[in-house]
Amino acid sequence: MNRLGHQAAAQATWLSVCTAERFLGEQALSWQHVVAGAIVASSMCADDWSPDSDQGGVMAKIIPGGHRGPTHMPELVAGVLYLLTVVAGDDLDWFVIAAAAAWGSHLAVDFFWGGIPFGILTLMGNKKRMGFKLNTGGPAEEVVTWIMTFASVPLAYLALGGPTPWVTA
């Protein structure tokens, strides 16, 4: 999937988490956390701080296995995010959740557009991928990107505390 698709997926995922936290959680995130998390999710879903950091630049020289190698392994991503929660502590839990939304959505859409590695076997040289192989940049990607982009608007309204007829203050 291309950058816009990854960003649409990350935003829709992050705003869904924020909306769920508002209605189902103990305490809704402040608008500052929602906006900051949207920035984090958008910046960590593609390029240098995303699973695609293995495509070019400095990180590609450090990370073994080429594109869709270890950085696309769900168990490795989960482990890194877990370690981040240990280091970040409670004050930065919103940051970790935004990073998880970015990386999780990235792997989810890559599962459909090109596939993701067979986990730990990737470290042993296995290049096979699981998932579907839809055309990157094709009509299915364009439709899904638009759907996620449009879904983000009402999700942002709800996540930022917009009034709803079914919730009384």
Secondary structure by P-SEA (a helix, b strand, c coil): ccaaaaaaaaaaaaaaaaaaaaccccccccaaaaaaaaaaaaaacccccccccccccccccccccccccccccaaaaaaaaaaaaaaacccaaaaaaaaaaaaaaaaaaaaaccccccccccccccccccccccccccaaaaaaaaaaaaaaaaaaaaaaccccccccc
